[in-house]
Amino acid sequence: MIASRNQIDAEFIGGGYVNNWTTEEFSQYVLKKNTNPNKIILARDHGGPWQNETEVKQNMNLNEAMSSAKKSFKVDIESGFGMVHIDTSNNIHEQFNEKNNINRAIELLIYCTEIIKKNNKNVIIEIGLDKQIDNIDNFELIKNQIFEIKKACIVHNLILPTYIVVQTGTKVFETKNTGTFTKNLNLIKEIVKHCESEGFMIKQHNTDYLPNKTLQLVPKVGIHAANVAPEFGVVETMAFVNLLKKYKLNDLLNKFLNISYNSMKWRKWLLPNSKITDYEKSILAGHYVFSDPKILDIKNNAQSIIKEIIIDDYLKDEIKKSIRRYLTNFNLIK
């Protein structure tokens, strides 16, 4: 269960928009229900400086943002997260600088290793230094990142990261994957082979909305892990919207769409010069507002009218269908 810092974060920074949970609350809730620890792993996605909107809004300088990121990682590890993603791709004060990103990643890796060892935890580390692009990473850049990370691990006696994030040509805009994943599979295979030879596995982000035939290529080229997020949120939103339409609950539907649209959370997903409608923008932003008290009232009002089904159970089933599509195409289930 992979949460970004905006979705779930520590109490000191104000938590996140998912169920208005802090890291501490989220961890306690899941671990109480997790009767088999081998089945569910809590994971931090995009941990690092300026990865929480609060750090951006407060215009934190580097030292402040790094300190905030470290505090967040400390809470993750102490709360029982089994995986943390160190991501230094964000910087609100300078252009992309590979050397600086590597140095900051190493600083965070040193810190996380210290906290992991101090608390006698077993934590998988994922490391990523580049922003998501719609093309494949520069091979020489990946080689250099791995070289520098491994060197730091030897010098400082650090935990070697299990995963390195590689840009494999997957990129999400709106409800499409606009990347170039299928255009250079041989290069991806070469990158995978090199990473494996250096002791790393590849983590691919932005896997959402890929068609089934493309998803089947992911394990075939050797990619070890893949992140999916907004697609599941959009699936839940569409399922709820369609339910309101089916039962002709137009007033509730319009209220939901207006709250979603006014959140403006759809902006980050738009293609340049996008021509999508306001309705489509509301669908993109729906999962950001599920914890809004007004949305909860809408759901409760709908449930008081819809007697045949339990709405939350219906929404869960729709999300499960989407998850199963990935598990099936990755050959994890039949």
C-alpha positions, -999 to 999 in steps of 0.1 A, spaced: 0 0 0 20 29 -14 12 64 -1 27 97 -13 34 124 13 4 144 1 -18 114 5 -6 103 40 20 121 60 32 125 96 12 144 122 39 171 125 31 183 90 -6 179 91 -13 145 76 -28 140 42 -59 142 21 -66 104 22 -92 99 49 -75 130 66 -51 105 81 -17 110 96 10 84 90 6 73 126 -32 68 123 -29 51 89 -3 27 102 -22 18 133 -54 12 113 -37 -11 88 -15 -30 112 -45 -38 134 -63 -53 104 -32 -69 89 -34 -104 103 -7 -117 79 23 -93 77 35 -110 45 4 -99 27 4 -62 32 35 -39 32 31 -2 40 53 19 17 62 55 14 61 69 -22 81 100 -31 96 107 2 120 136 0 123 174 1 94 195 -13 74 163 -18 46 175 5 26 206 -7 31 222 27 68 224 21 62 241 -13 36 265 0 58 276 29 87 281 4 110 261 25 147 264 18 168 233 13 178 228 49 142 231 60 128 208 33 155 182 40 148 184 77 111 180 71 117 150 48 139 133 74 112 138 101 87 122 77 109 92 70 116 88 108 78 86 114 74 61 85 101 38 98 90 39 134 53 34 124 61 1 107 65 10 70 82 -18 53 94 2 23 105 39 17 111 57 -15 138 83 -14 130 108 -41 151 140 -46 137 150 -79 118 181 -66 135 214 -61 116 246 -60 147 268 -59 169 255 -87 168 237 -121 175 199 -122 210 192 -111 220 155 -111 249 159 -88 229 177 -62 201 152 -64 225 123 -59 241 141 -29 207 147 -13 196 112 -19 228 99 -2 222 122 27 187 108 31 199 72 26 225 78 54 197 91 77 172 64 69 198 37 74 206 52 108 169 52 119 163 17 105 193 2 124 185 22 156 149 7 156 160 -27 144 136 -26 115 137 -45 82 129 -19 55 132 -21 18 146 11 2 137 25 -32 157 53 -46 148 77 -75 164 109 -86 146 120 -117 112 135 -125 88 113 -144 93 118 -182 75 102 -212 107 87 -225 134 62 -214 161 73 -191 196 81 -204 215 48 -198 248 66 -188 229 87 -163 215 55 -147 250 39 -146 264 70 -129 236 71 -103 242 34 -94 279 40 -92 276 69 -68 250 52 -47 270 20 -44 301 39 -36 283 58 -8 269 25 6 304 11 9 320 43 24 292 48 49 282 12 55 246 19 43 218 -4 33 219 -10 -4 186 1 -20 166 -28 -34 150 -7 -61 161 21 -84 134 41 -102 140 41 -139 121 61 -164 108 35 -189 86 56 -211 55 57 -190 37 90 -183 2 97 -172 -19 127 -183 -56 129 -179 -68 92 -182 -42 82 -207 -6 69 -207 12 91 -231 47 75 -228 68 57 -253 72 24 -234 68 1 -263 91 20 -287 124 8 -273 120 -24 -254 155 -36 -262 170 -6 -244 148 -13 -214 161 -49 -213 197 -36 -214 190 -12 -185 174 -41 -165 203 -63 -172 228 -37 -160 208 -29 -129 205 -65 -120 243 -70 -124 248 -41 -99 224 -56 -74 194 -34 -81 158 -41 -92 139 -17 -114 108 1 -102 86 17 -129 62 45 -120 31 59 -139 20 25 -151 -17 36 -151 -39 32 -181 -16 10 -202 -36 -15 -223 -35 -52 -215 -11 -61 -243 14 -35 -231 11 -45 -194 20 -81 -205 53 -67 -218 63 -53 -184 74 -86 -168 87 -98 -202 113 -71 -204 123 -79 -168 108 -49 -149 106 -60 -113 79 -37 -98 54 -11 -110 34 17 -93 -3 24 -102 -23 51 -84 -45 77 -101 -63 50 -122 -77 33 -91 -89 67 -78 -106 75 -111 -122 40 -112 -137 47 -78 -149 81 -88 -165 68 -120 -182 40 -101 -197 65 -77 -208 89 -104 -224 61 -124 -242 49 -94 -257 84 -88 -266 85 -125 -283 51 -124 -305 61 -95 -311 95 -110 -297 113 -80 -289 144 -100 -287 169 -72 -262 148 -53 -243 141 -85 -240 178 -93 -229 186 -58 -202 160 -60 -190 172 -94 -189 208 -82 -169 201 -51 -145 179 -71 -140 206 -98 -136 234 -73 -108 215 -56 -87 223 -87 -68 190 -81 -73 181 -118 -48 207 -129 -17 186 -124 -31 159 -148 -39 180 -178 -22 176 -211 -8 209 -226 -36 227 -244 -61 202 -230 -96 204 -243 -113 182 -218 -146 193 -203 -153 205 -168 -171 172 -162 -139 153 -171 -119 175 -149 -142 167 -120 -136 130 -126 -99 134 -125 -101 152 -91 -128 130 -75 -104 109 -54 -88 139 -38 -121 150 -21 -135 117 -9 -127 127 27 -144 161 24 -173 161 50 -196 174 22 -187 144 1 -193 121 30 -228 137 34 -235 131 -3 -225 94 1 -246 90 32 -276 107 15 -272 84 -15 -270 53 8 -302 63 25 -320 62 -9 -301 32 -24 -313 2 -4 -302 -27 -27 -264 -24 -22 -239 -11 2 -221 17 -17 -187 12 -2 -188 -25 -10 -197 -17 -45 -169 8 -49 -144 -17 -35 -155 -43 -59 -149 -19 -88 -114 -11 -76 -107 -48 -72 -115 -54 -108 -90 -27 -119 -63 -42 -96 -69 -77 -109 -63 -64 -144 -27 -57 -134 -22 -88 -114 -35 -109 -144 -14 -92 -170 17 -94 -148 11 -131 -145 6 -129 -107 -28 -145 -108 -48 -164 -134 
